[in-house]
Amino acid sequence: MIDNGRARLSLLATVMLWSDVARAGVWGSDPTIGVSGAYGSNPALLNLPDTAESSAALLLDAPISYQGDALTLSFLPSFRLSDASYASLNSSYAHLSASGEFDTDRNTFKASAGANWDSSLLGDNLTNGTSPVPRDSLTGELSWTRHLTELLDAYLDANTQRVRYGEPPPGTAPLVNYEYTTVSPGLTWQLSERDRVTLSAIAGQYDTLDGTTRTRNIGGQLGYSRQLSEIWSLSLGGGYTRQQNRLSLLVPELGFIPGLGFVIIEVPVTIETEVGSPVYSARLTRTGPRLTLNLSGSRQETPNGFAFLSRQTIYVGQLSYALSPRWSVGLQEWWLSEHNPTVQSAYEDRIVNWVTVSSTYQLSEHYSLAIALSRVDQTYSTTDTHVGNNQVTLTLTYKFNHIGLQ
């Protein structure tokens, strides 16, 4: 048993050491506050009449950062308080994330954690289910990079997330609560100043919290990136992933029990299937003083609140242009094709196209005004159902001066 006095002394020494490390760096905060108003013709993407909705919200972000010689920390509380229902693009949320990085001569350690409450998933619209549903989630990630030589790095990444959903809107299918954990090792080889090759593997397990379904997936990917010029860069990746899906059911059967006669007995049944799929990613970016361009495409297996992992193909185009030092405009288009497995061993396919035109004007050193016009179209291929939404959002933001916390 550890002596109490020695334990207190060790704790005091640890606190003093941490205080010395913290004092050696710089703490600061850059908070922002804003108000937002939105109108949508069908923000919940429901196949029903009279679904228009307007809303107003208060926005608050209060990032806190620490920068030391070897240690970097950041904390980001983010809130949106709205008068809208959870089926709105402007509904309430609360996000809290924290991350840290510690560097030595040959090692880099990173850790992050997050706790999120979203009253709607529709703010994302592409990767979080087919309808707006309240969600609580916890996330965590640990990574380690080892610099083996000047040109070769090895890394290991572990990631976990736990998600619980609320009740869906009327007429929409419920999502399942799940836990998904992955481990990913890899190697990065710097071929030259402009060229880099990455070899990575991944192994994961996706469990629904009620124990009905489980997916174990394993895969690998080879990537290549090149700095084409000072402002242009290209990255490509391709590989293969394989999934082992398991479905556990209780099937009613007629049985005979002496003294009771014929009764209905629920017999546990397990069904296992395997499926493989190629995965890929590509990205072309341009970062200039006035024009920024991002073109990307990917195919991946991802957790999305369905019975097993969902197959998503996503293409994104983003363009922003600075008309003046104060005024910028942007254009963004997201296209998604999603293959979602259900418990009944069927699939629900949908296609989403989301186009947004936006403009931001810096009114003063602290105030900025942004307007965004969006059009979302969603088609369910299996039922040939189409729904859409026209959205306009106006946001006024105030950014405080940098606050030093030393």
C-alpha positions in Angstrom: 0.0 0.0 0.0 1.3 3.4 -1.0 2.0 5.8 2.0 -0.5 8.7 2.0 2.3 11.3 2.6 4.3 9.9 -0.4 1.2 9.9 -2.6 0.5 13.6 -1.7 4.1 14.5 -2.4 4.0 12.7 -5.8 0.7 14.5 -6.6 2.2 17.9 -5.6 5.3 17.3 -7.7 3.1 16.4 -10.7 1.0 19.5 -10.3 4.1 21.7 -10.0 5.6 20.0 -13.1 2.4 20.6 -15.1 2.3 24.2 -13.9 5.8 24.8 -15.1 5.0 23.3 -18.5 1.8 25.4 -18.7 3.6 28.6 -17.7 6.3 27.9 -20.4 3.8 28.4 -23.2 1.1 30.9 -24.2 -2.6 30.6 -23.5 -5.2 32.5 -25.6 -8.7 32.7 -26.8 -10.5 34.0 -29.9 -14.2 33.9 -29.2 -16.9 34.8 -31.6 -20.7 35.5 -31.2 -23.3 35.7 -33.9 -27.0 35.7 -34.8 -28.5 33.7 -37.7 -31.8 33.6 -39.5 -32.9 31.0 -41.9 -35.9 30.1 -44.1 -36.4 26.7 -45.7 -39.1 25.4 -48.0 -38.7 21.8 -46.7 -35.8 21.7 -44.3 -36.6 18.2 -43.0 -36.7 16.8 -46.5 -40.2 15.2 -45.9 -42.5 14.0 -48.6 -45.4 16.0 -47.1 -47.2 19.3 -47.8 -46.7 22.5 -45.9 -43.2 21.8 -44.6 -41.7 25.4 -44.8 -40.0 26.8 -41.7 -38.2 29.9 -40.6 -35.9 30.1 -37.6 -33.5 32.3 -35.7 -30.4 31.3 -33.6 -27.7 32.6 -31.4 -24.2 31.3 -32.2 -21.2 31.2 -29.7 -17.7 29.8 -30.3 -15.1 30.1 -27.6 -11.8 28.4 -28.7 -9.0 28.3 -26.2 -5.5 27.3 -27.3 -2.1 26.7 -25.6 1.2 26.9 -27.5 4.4 25.7 -25.9 7.8 24.4 -27.0 6.7 20.8 -27.4 3.1 20.8 -26.3 0.1 22.2 -28.1 -3.5 22.1 -26.7 -6.8 23.4 -27.9 -10.4 23.4 -26.5 -13.4 24.3 -28.6 -16.8 24.8 -27.0 -19.4 25.7 -29.7 -23.1 26.3 -29.2 -26.1 27.2 -31.3 -29.4 28.1 -29.4 -32.4 28.2 -31.7 -36.1 28.7 -31.6 -36.6 26.1 -34.3 -37.5 22.4 -34.2 -34.9 19.8 -34.5 -35.9 19.3 -38.2 -34.4 22.7 -39.1 -31.0 23.5 -40.7 -30.7 26.2 -38.0 -31.6 24.1 -34.9 -29.7 23.9 -31.6 -26.5 22.1 -30.9 -23.7 21.9 -28.3 -20.2 20.7 -29.2 -17.2 20.3 -27.0 -13.9 19.1 -28.4 -10.3 19.0 -27.0 -7.1 18.0 -28.7 -3.4 18.0 -27.8 -0.1 17.3 -29.5 3.3 16.5 -28.0 6.5 16.5 -30.1 9.9 15.1 -29.5 12.9 14.8 -31.8 11.6 11.6 -33.4 8.0 11.1 -32.1 4.7 12.9 -32.4 1.8 12.1 -30.1 -1.7 13.3 -30.7 -4.9 12.9 -28.7 -8.4 14.3 -29.2 -11.8 13.8 -27.6 -15.3 15.2 -28.3 -18.8 15.3 -26.8 -21.6 16.4 -29.0 -25.3 17.0 -28.8 -27.1 17.8 -32.0 -30.7 18.5 -32.2 -30.6 17.8 -35.9 -28.4 15.9 -38.3 -29.5 17.9 -41.3 -26.8 20.5 -40.9 -24.5 17.9 -42.5 -27.1 16.5 -44.9 -24.7 14.1 -46.6 -23.1 11.8 -44.0 -25.5 11.5 -41.1 -28.6 9.6 -42.1 -31.4 10.3 -44.4 -33.5 12.4 -42.1 -33.0 14.9 -39.3 -32.7 13.1 -36.0 -31.4 14.2 -32.6 -28.0 12.6 -31.8 -25.6 12.3 -28.8 -22.1 11.2 -29.6 -18.7 10.7 -27.9 -15.5 10.4 -29.9 -11.9 9.7 -29.1 -8.7 9.4 -31.1 -5.0 8.6 -30.3 -2.2 8.7 -32.8 1.6 8.2 -32.7 4.0 9.0 -35.5 7.6 7.7 -35.4 10.2 9.4 -37.6 12.3 6.4 -38.6 14.6 8.2 -41.0 14.6 11.6 -42.7 12.4 10.2 -45.5 10.4 7.5 -43.7 7.7 7.8 -41.0 5.6 5.1 -39.4 2.3 5.9 -37.7 -0.5 4.2 -35.7 -4.0 5.6 -35.2 -6.8 4.4 -33.0 -10.3 5.9 -33.2 -13.6 5.2 -31.5 -17.1 6.8 -31.5 -20.3 6.0 -29.7 -23.6 7.4 -31.1 -27.1 7.4 -29.8 -30.1 8.7 -31.9 -33.4 10.2 -30.9 -36.8 9.6 -32.4 -37.1 10.3 -36.1 -39.7 12.5 -37.8 -43.0 10.8 -38.6 -42.9 8.6 -41.7 -39.1 8.0 -41.6 -37.2 4.9 -40.6 -35.3 4.9 -37.2 -31.5 4.8 -37.1 -29.7 2.4 -34.8 -27.4 3.3 -31.9 -23.9 2.1 -32.6 -20.2 2.0 -31.5 -17.4 1.9 -34.1 -13.7 1.4 -33.3 -10.8 1.3 -35.8 -7.1 0.8 -35.7 -5.0 2.0 -38.6 -1.2 1.5 -39.0 0.8 3.0 -41.9 4.0 4.1 -43.5 4.8 7.4 -45.2 7.7 7.8 -47.6 8.9 11.2 -48.8 10.2 10.4 -52.3 11.3 14.0 -52.9 10.5 17.6 -51.9 7.2 17.3 -53.9 6.3 13.6 -53.9 5.1 11.4 -51.1 3.8 7.8 -50.9 1.6 6.4 -48.2 0.7 2.8 -47.4 -2.0 2.3 -44.8 -4.2 -0.5 -43.4 -7.4 -0.4 -41.3 -9.2 -2.9 -39.1 -12.5 -2.0 -37.4 -15.6 -3.2 -35.7 -19.1 -1.7 -36.0 -21.6 -2.8 -33.3 -25.2 -1.8 -32.9 -25.8 -1.2 -29.2 -28.8 -3.6 -29.0 -26.5 -6.4 -30.3 -28.6 -7.2 -33.4 -25.9 -6.5 -36.0 -22.1 -6.4 -36.2 -19.6 -5.6 -38.9 -15.9 -6.4 -38.9 -13.9 -4.7 -41.6 -10.3 -4.9 -42.8 -8.7 -3.1 -45.7 -5.6 -1.4 -47.1 -4.9 1.6 -49.3 -2.0 3.0 -51.3 -1.7 6.8 -51.6 0.3 9.2 -53.6 0.5 13.0 -53.3 2.4 15.6 -55.2 2.9 19.4 -54.8 2.4 20.4 -58.5 3.4 24.0 -57.9 3.4 26.6 -55.2 -0.4 26.8 -55.4 -1.5 23.5 -56.9 -1.4 20.1 -55.2 -2.8 16.6 -56.0 -3.4 13.5 -53.9 -4.6 10.1 -55.0 -5.4 6.9 -53.1 -6.9 3.5 -53.9 -7.4 0.2 -52.1 -9.8 -2.5 -51.1 -11.9 -3.3 -48.0 -13.7 -6.4 -46.9 -16.5 -6.7 -44.4 -17.9 -9.6 -42.4 -21.5 -8.9 -41.4 -23.4 -10.7 -38.7 -27.1 -10.6 -38.0 -28.5 -12.1 -34.8 -32.2 -12.8 -34.7 -34.8 -14.7 -32.5 -36.9 -16.8 -34.9 -40.2 -18.2 -33.5 -40.6 -21.9 -34.0 -43.3 -24.4 -32.9 -42.0 -26.8 -30.2 -43.3 -29.4 -27.9 -42.7 -29.3 -24.1 -44.0 -32.3 -22.0 -46.7 -31.2 -19.7 -47.3 -28.0 -21.7 -47.9 -29.3 -25.2 -47.0 -27.3 -28.3 -45.7 -23.8 -27.6 -44.0 -21.1 -29.6 -40.2 -21.0 -28.8 -37.9 -18.2 -29.9 -34.7 -19.8 -31.3 -31.6 -17.7 -31.7 -30.3 -17.6 -35.3 -27.1 -16.0 -36.6 -26.7 -15.1 -40.2 -23.2 -14.2 -41.5 -22.3 -12.7 -44.9 -19.1 -11.2 -46.5 -18.8 -8.4 -49.0 -15.8 -6.7 -50.5 -15.5 -3.3 -52.1 -12.9 -1.1 -53.7 -12.3 2.3 -52.0 -10.6 5.3 -53.5 -10.0 9.0 -52.9 -8.7 11.9 -55.1 -8.2 15.6 -54.4 -7.0 18.6 -56.4 -6.5 21.9 -54.6 -5.5 25.4 -55.6 -4.6 27.9 -52.9 -4.0 31.4 -54.2 -4.1 34.9 -52.8 -7.6 35.4 -54.3 -8.9 32.2 -55.8 -9.2 28.9 -53.8 -10.4 25.7 -55.5 -11.0 22.3 -54.1 -12.1 19.3 -56.2 -12.4 15.9 -54.5 -14.0 12.5 -54.8 -14.1 9.4 -52.6 -15.7 6.0 -52.1 -15.7 4.6 -48.6 -17.4 2.3 -46.1 -18.6 4.4 -43.2 -20.8 4.2 -40.0 -24.1 6.0 -40.6 -26.7 4.6 -38.2 -27.8 1.7 -40.4 -27.6 -2.0 -39.8 -24.1 -2.3 -41.2 -21.5 0.1 -42.7 -22.8 2.2 -45.5 -21.1 2.6 -48.9 -20.8 6.2 -49.8 -19.5 7.8 -53.0 -19.0 11.6 -52.6 -17.9 14.2 -55.1 -17.2 17.8 -53.8 -16.5 21.0 -55.6 -15.6 24.2 -53.6 -14.6 27.5 -55.0 -14.0 30.8 -53.2 -12.9 34.1 -54.6 -11.9 37.4 -52.9 -13.5 40.2 -54.8 -11.8 42.7 -52.5 -10.0 42.6 -49.1 -13.4 42.7 -47.4 -15.7 40.9 -49.8 -15.6 37.2 -50.9 -18.0 34.9 -52.7 -18.2 31.1 -52.8 -19.7 28.2 -54.6 -20.0 24.7 -53.3 -21.6 21.5 -54.6 -21.8 18.2 -52.9 -23.0 15.0 -54.6 -23.6 11.8 -52.7 -24.6 8.3 -53.7 -25.3 6.1 -50.7 -26.0 2.4 -50.3 -27.5 1.8 -46.8 -28.1 -1.8 -45.5 -31.1 -2.5 -43.4 -31.8 -5.2 -40.8 -34.1 -7.0 -43.3 -31.0 -7.7 -45.5 -32.3 -5.2 -48.1 -30.7 -1.9 -49.1 -31.9 1.7 -49.2 -30.3 3.7 -51.9 -30.4 7.5 -52.1 -28.7 10.3 -54.1 -28.3 13.8 -52.7 -27.2 16.9 -54.5 -26.5 20.0 -52.5 -25.5 23.4 -54.1 -24.7 26.5 -52.1 -23.9 30.0 -53.3 -22.5 32.3 -50.5 -21.1 35.7 -49.9 -19.3 37.2 -46.9 -18.6 40.9 -46.3 -16.3 42.2 -43.6 -18.3 45.2 -42.3 -15.5 46.3 -39.9 -12.6 44.8 -38.0 -14.9 42.8 -35.8 -18.2 42.4 -37.7 -18.9 40.3 -40.7 -22.1 39.5 -42.6 -22.7 36.3 -44.6 -25.6 35.2 -46.8 -26.0 31.7 -48.3 -28.5 30.3 -50.8 -28.9 26.5 -50.9 -30.7 24.0 -52.9 -30.9 20.3 -51.7 -32.3 17.5 -53.8 -32.7 14.0 -52.4 -33.9 11.0 -54.4 -34.6 7.5 -53.0 -33.8 5.1 -55.8 -35.5 2.1 -54.4 -38.9 3.9 -54.0 -38.4 6.5 -56.8 -39.2 9.3 -54.3 -37.8 12.8 -54.7 -37.8 15.6 -52.1 -36.1 19.0 -52.1 -35.4 22.1 -50.1 -34.7 25.8 -50.9 -32.8 27.5 -48.1 -31.7 31.1 -47.4 -29.5 31.8 -44.4 -28.3 35.2 -43.1 -25.6 35.4 -40.4 -24.1 38.4 -38.6 -20.9 37.5 -36.6 -18.8 39.5 -34.1 -15.2 38.4 -33.5 -13.6 39.6 -30.3 -10.0 40.7 -30.0 -7.5 38.0 -29.1 -7.6 37.4 -25.3 -4.4 36.4 -23.6 -4.9 34.2 -20.6 -1.5 34.4 -19.0 
